[in-house]
Amino acid sequence: MNTTVIRLATICATACATVATTMATAALAAPAVAAAREADPCERGEFCLWSEEDYSGDVHRIALANANPEECLPLPGALEARSFVNRTSRPVTVYQARDCATEGEFATYPGGGTFVPAAPYVVTGVQIWNG
């Protein structure tokens, strides 16, 4: 066999092994990224807001145990939410205005499992409604 053919076969085998290793590493990394996002899940009965899109950054949890329905709940401190999940059984309105004023943007999301990975505006106020 010609040495050029042997060299080409060796190069091809090395390249194929490298591609296979890279693909296996990428396949193993994908579940790790998903697990990292699920590390701080929103539990049933909670309304959760994150400071960044795709449920990342600082998280703030609201449950009926610590919130009065029908009352405006301004987010604490300087927190501004960019993604949220409604796992309560009630509709929740999110507001652009910290005092839940309707002059800014606002929208109501149904309960039972509404996931919003990228809010249409920065959320600073929340209101949970009775049924």
C-alpha angles and dihedrals in degrees: 000000000000117000090231091059091048091050092049091050090050092048091048092049091049092048092048091050091050092050092048092050092048092050092048091050092050091049091052093046095055095067090046090057091048091048091051090055090049093049090095104032126179108247127221109277094030135106107210130192129190128202092226135044120268093037096291135127124037115356127212120193127203123189132171087251089069102028136063114226116241093025126111112250111199112204112254122263115333094331114146117184124219099173134026147174128213109208094156120106090239135075115261128201118210119203135201087213118074090220092051091248114170094220088085128053118296138163137178122231124198122244128242100069118336113167120195111179093178117031115217088233138005109285119218103155135044136191125192114206132210110254 
